[in-house]
């Protein structure tokens, strides 16, 4: 009887071992399948041939990654390179699905605010890749944008090169601004009409740019945008006003603006408007402001 039980126990052990070996083989098979799948996924990269860019900084990034010839349309011309011409599709309220369809893109890269949701959904339904980005508000956001676009376009190496280049430029500027003992207060103003002159606060890209230039944003008492008037100007206490050349043309038609002491004494800095957004030119723009303010 004891021998019978021993033989029965031995059979159970054998079955258990066979079962374990089978499970291990299946697990190994699944693991290998996953590995192959992952390798294949990495191997098969998207190779977009017809790209539409909506946003100047996005257009410039794609160009700097060596894909200018694949940009088939954009929202508007690049102010820094008017020789680079492509058909315009518009942006925001002026953007239409038919404008995009005309060019038969396989990829659209856009600021989130400039592509209405219904158009994005329509194009995605037609198998067009549509990638949306938030506009960068500071240098760190800009570097993340570069890396994201690099991943989408399978241009990670080029993206990393651009990131390193921008970091070097910014570090060079930091070395200069670190020597500033008394930062100068700048107030950025924007004029849409001669009667409507606004000052920009701290939650704006210009706040970051002025900081990189070694200056204090005199509008940092306000979160975003507020009206320029005598009361607010007294609170801000700027040493200089800074504005775009376009805004200057408008503001100088306003007698009240011309009567401001800071304007009468010539303490106004003008700079092209496109430079006042976060872009690949940001370190150079901050350097330009630094030179204008500190004369170095």
C-alpha positions as CSV (number, residue, x, y, z in Angstrom):
1,X,0.0,0.0,0.0
2,X,2.9,2.4,0.9
3,X,4.6,1.7,-2.4
4,X,1.3,2.5,-4.2
5,X,1.1,5.9,-2.5
6,X,4.8,6.6,-3.2
7,X,4.2,5.8,-6.9
8,X,1.2,8.1,-6.9
9,X,3.1,10.9,-5.3
10,X,5.9,10.6,-7.8
11,X,3.4,11.0,-10.6
12,X,2.0,14.1,-9.1
13,X,5.5,15.6,-8.7
14,X,6.3,14.7,-12.4
15,X,3.0,16.4,-13.6
16,X,3.8,19.5,-11.5
17,X,7.2,19.8,-13.0
18,X,5.9,19.3,-16.6
19,X,3.2,22.0,-15.9
20,X,5.8,24.5,-14.5
21,X,8.1,23.9,-17.5
22,X,5.1,24.5,-19.9
23,X,4.2,27.8,-18.1
24,X,7.8,29.0,-18.2
25,X,8.0,28.3,-22.0
26,X,4.7,30.2,-22.5
27,X,6.0,33.1,-20.4
28,X,9.2,33.2,-22.3
29,X,7.4,33.1,-25.6
30,X,5.2,36.0,-24.5
31,X,8.2,38.0,-23.3
32,X,10.0,37.4,-26.6
33,X,6.9,38.4,-28.5
34,X,6.7,41.6,-26.5
35,X,10.4,42.3,-27.2
36,X,10.0,41.8,-30.9
37,X,7.0,44.0,-30.9
38,X,8.8,46.7,-29.1
39,X,11.8,46.4,-31.4
40,X,9.6,46.6,-34.4
41,X,7.8,49.6,-33.0
42,X,11.1,51.4,-32.6
43,X,12.3,50.3,-36.0
44,X,9.2,51.5,-37.8
45,X,9.4,55.3,-37.5
46,X,7.0,57.7,-39.1
47,X,8.5,59.3,-42.2
48,X,6.2,62.3,-42.8
49,X,6.5,63.8,-46.3
50,X,4.0,66.6,-46.4
51,X,3.9,68.8,-43.3
52,X,1.8,71.8,-42.5
53,X,3.0,74.1,-39.7
54,X,0.8,76.5,-37.8
55,X,2.9,78.7,-35.6
56,X,6.1,80.6,-36.6
57,X,8.2,78.9,-33.9
58,X,7.0,75.5,-35.0
59,X,7.8,76.3,-38.7
60,X,11.3,77.4,-37.7
61,X,11.9,74.3,-35.6
62,X,11.0,72.0,-38.5
63,X,13.3,74.0,-40.8
64,X,16.2,73.9,-38.4
65,X,15.8,70.1,-38.1
66,X,16.6,69.9,-41.8
67,X,13.0,69.3,-43.1
68,X,12.3,72.6,-44.8
69,X,11.5,70.8,-48.1
70,X,8.8,68.8,-46.4
71,X,6.9,71.9,-45.2
72,X,4.1,72.2,-47.9
73,X,2.2,75.1,-46.2
74,X,2.2,77.3,-43.1
75,X,0.0,79.8,-41.3
76,X,2.0,82.9,-42.2
77,X,5.4,83.9,-43.5
78,X,8.4,83.9,-41.2
79,X,9.4,87.5,-40.3
80,X,13.0,86.4,-39.8
81,X,13.2,84.8,-43.3
82,X,10.9,86.2,-45.9
83,X,12.7,84.3,-48.6
84,X,11.1,81.1,-47.3
85,X,7.8,81.1,-49.0
86,X,4.9,78.5,-48.8
87,X,1.2,78.7,-49.3
88,X,-0.8,80.1,-46.4
89,X,-3.6,78.1,-44.7
90,X,-4.4,80.7,-42.0
91,X,-4.9,80.0,-38.2
92,X,-7.5,80.2,-35.5
93,X,-10.8,81.6,-36.9
94,X,-9.4,81.8,-40.4
95,X,-8.4,78.2,-40.6
96,X,-10.6,75.9,-42.7
97,X,-10.5,72.1,-43.2
98,X,-10.6,72.7,-47.0
99,X,-7.5,74.9,-46.7
100,X,-5.6,71.9,-45.2
101,X,-7.2,69.3,-47.5
102,X,-6.0,71.2,-50.6
103,X,-2.4,70.3,-49.7
104,X,-3.1,66.7,-48.7
105,X,-0.8,66.7,-45.7
106,X,0.1,63.6,-43.7
107,X,1.0,65.7,-40.7
108,X,-0.1,69.0,-39.2
109,X,1.8,70.6,-36.3
110,X,0.0,73.5,-34.6
111,X,-0.4,75.6,-31.5
112,X,-3.4,74.3,-29.7
113,X,-5.1,77.7,-29.6
114,X,-4.8,78.1,-33.4
115,X,-6.5,74.9,-34.5
116,X,-10.3,74.7,-33.7
117,X,-11.3,71.3,-32.2
118,X,-13.7,70.5,-35.0
119,X,-11.1,70.9,-37.7
120,X,-8.6,68.7,-35.7
121,X,-11.2,66.0,-35.4
122,X,-12.1,66.2,-39.1
123,X,-8.5,65.8,-40.2
124,X,-7.8,63.0,-37.8
125,X,-10.9,61.2,-39.2
126,X,-9.2,61.5,-42.6
127,X,-6.1,59.7,-41.2
128,X,-4.0,62.9,-41.0
129,X,-1.7,63.1,-38.0
130,X,-2.5,66.3,-36.1
131,X,-0.2,67.3,-33.2
132,X,-1.1,70.2,-30.9
133,X,1.3,72.1,-28.6
134,X,0.9,74.8,-26.0
135,X,2.9,77.9,-26.8
136,X,6.1,78.0,-24.6
137,X,6.0,80.6,-21.9
138,X,9.6,80.2,-20.8
139,X,13.0,78.7,-21.9
140,X,12.3,75.3,-20.3
141,X,9.0,75.1,-22.2
142,X,10.9,75.8,-25.4
143,X,13.4,73.0,-24.9
144,X,10.5,70.6,-24.2
145,X,8.8,71.7,-27.4
146,X,12.0,71.0,-29.4
147,X,12.2,67.5,-27.9
148,X,8.6,66.7,-28.6
149,X,8.8,67.8,-32.2
150,X,12.0,65.9,-32.6
151,X,10.3,62.7,-31.4
152,X,7.4,63.1,-33.8
153,X,9.6,63.8,-36.8
154,X,12.2,61.1,-35.8
155,X,14.8,63.8,-35.5
156,X,15.8,63.3,-31.9
157,X,19.5,63.8,-32.7
158,X,18.8,67.1,-34.4
159,X,16.5,68.2,-31.5
160,X,19.2,67.4,-29.0
161,X,21.8,69.5,-31.0
162,X,19.4,72.5,-31.0
163,X,18.7,72.1,-27.3
164,X,22.5,72.0,-26.5
165,X,23.1,75.0,-28.7
166,X,20.4,77.1,-27.1
167,X,21.6,76.1,-23.6
168,X,25.1,77.2,-24.5
169,X,23.8,80.6,-25.8
170,X,21.7,81.0,-22.6
171,X,24.6,80.1,-20.3
172,X,26.8,82.7,-22.1
173,X,24.2,85.3,-21.3
174,X,23.8,84.2,-17.7
175,X,27.5,84.6,-17.2
176,X,27.1,88.3,-18.2
177,X,23.9,89.0,-16.3
178,X,25.3,87.5,-13.1
179,X,27.6,90.5,-12.9
180,X,24.7,93.0,-12.8
181,X,24.6,94.7,-9.4
182,X,21.4,96.7,-9.9
183,X,18.9,95.3,-12.4
184,X,17.1,97.9,-14.5
185,X,13.3,97.9,-14.6
186,X,11.7,97.5,-18.1
187,X,8.0,97.7,-18.9
188,X,6.7,96.1,-22.1
189,X,3.8,97.8,-23.7
190,X,1.6,96.9,-26.6
191,X,-0.6,99.2,-28.7
192,X,-3.4,97.7,-30.8
193,X,-4.8,101.2,-31.4
194,X,-3.6,104.7,-30.4
195,X,-6.3,104.8,-27.7
196,X,-5.6,101.3,-26.4
197,X,-2.1,100.9,-25.0
198,X,-1.6,97.9,-22.7
199,X,1.2,96.8,-20.4
200,X,2.2,93.2,-20.0
201,X,2.4,91.4,-16.7
202,X,4.3,88.4,-15.3
203,X,2.4,85.5,-16.8
204,X,3.6,86.2,-20.3
205,X,6.6,85.1,-22.4
206,X,8.0,88.7,-22.3
207,X,8.4,88.4,-18.5
208,X,10.8,85.5,-19.0
209,X,12.7,87.2,-21.8
210,X,13.2,90.4,-19.7
211,X,14.4,88.2,-16.9
212,X,16.9,86.4,-19.1
213,X,18.2,89.8,-20.2
214,X,19.1,90.6,-16.6
215,X,16.2,93.1,-16.1
216,X,13.2,93.3,-13.8
217,X,9.8,93.2,-15.5
218,X,8.2,96.4,-14.1
219,X,4.8,95.0,-14.9
220,X,5.2,92.1,-12.5
221,X,2.6,93.5,-10.1
222,X,0.0,92.3,-12.7
223,X,-0.6,88.7,-13.7
224,X,-1.2,89.3,-17.4
225,X,-2.2,92.4,-19.3
226,X,-3.6,95.7,-18.0
227,X,-4.2,99.2,-19.3
228,X,-1.4,101.7,-19.4
229,X,-2.3,104.8,-17.5
230,X,-0.6,107.3,-15.1
231,X,-1.6,105.4,-12.0
232,X,-0.3,102.0,-13.3
233,X,2.9,103.6,-14.6
234,X,3.6,105.2,-11.2
235,X,3.2,101.7,-9.6
236,X,5.4,100.1,-12.2
237,X,8.2,102.7,-12.0
238,X,10.0,101.6,-15.1
239,X,13.4,102.9,-16.2
240,X,12.7,102.1,-19.8
241,X,9.6,101.2,-21.8
242,X,10.1,98.4,-24.4
243,X,7.7,97.8,-27.2
244,X,7.5,96.4,-30.7
245,X,8.3,98.6,-33.7
246,X,4.7,98.1,-34.8
247,X,3.3,99.2,-31.5
248,X,5.6,102.2,-31.5
249,X,4.2,103.4,-34.8
250,X,0.7,103.3,-33.3
251,X,1.5,104.6,-29.8
252,X,3.4,107.7,-31.0
253,X,0.1,108.9,-32.6
254,X,-1.3,109.3,-29.1
255,X,-0.7,112.8,-27.6
256,X,-1.1,111.4,-24.0
257,X,1.6,108.8,-24.7
258,X,4.0,111.4,-26.1
259,X,3.4,113.6,-23.0
260,X,4.8,110.9,-20.7
261,X,8.1,111.9,-19.2
262,X,9.6,108.5,-19.9
263,X,8.8,109.0,-23.6
264,X,9.9,112.7,-23.7
265,X,13.3,111.7,-22.3
266,X,13.8,109.0,-24.9
267,X,13.7,106.0,-22.6
268,X,11.9,103.8,-25.1
269,X,13.4,100.6,-26.6
270,X,11.8,99.2,-29.8
271,X,12.3,95.7,-31.1
272,X,10.5,93.6,-33.9
273,X,7.3,92.1,-32.5
274,X,8.1,88.5,-33.6
275,X,11.2,88.5,-31.3
276,X,9.0,88.9,-28.2
277,X,7.7,85.4,-28.3
278,X,9.5,82.3,-27.1
279,X,11.5,81.0,-30.1
280,X,14.8,79.6,-31.2
281,X,16.0,83.3,-31.2
282,X,15.2,83.9,-27.5
283,X,18.7,83.7,-26.2
284,X,19.9,86.2,-28.9
285,X,16.9,88.4,-28.3
286,X,17.6,88.5,-24.6
287,X,21.2,89.3,-25.4
288,X,20.1,92.2,-27.7
289,X,17.9,93.7,-24.9
290,X,20.8,93.3,-22.5
291,X,23.1,95.3,-24.8
292,X,20.5,98.0,-25.4
293,X,19.8,98.4,-21.6
294,X,23.3,98.0,-20.1
295,X,25.3,99.1,-23.1
296,X,27.6,96.1,-23.0
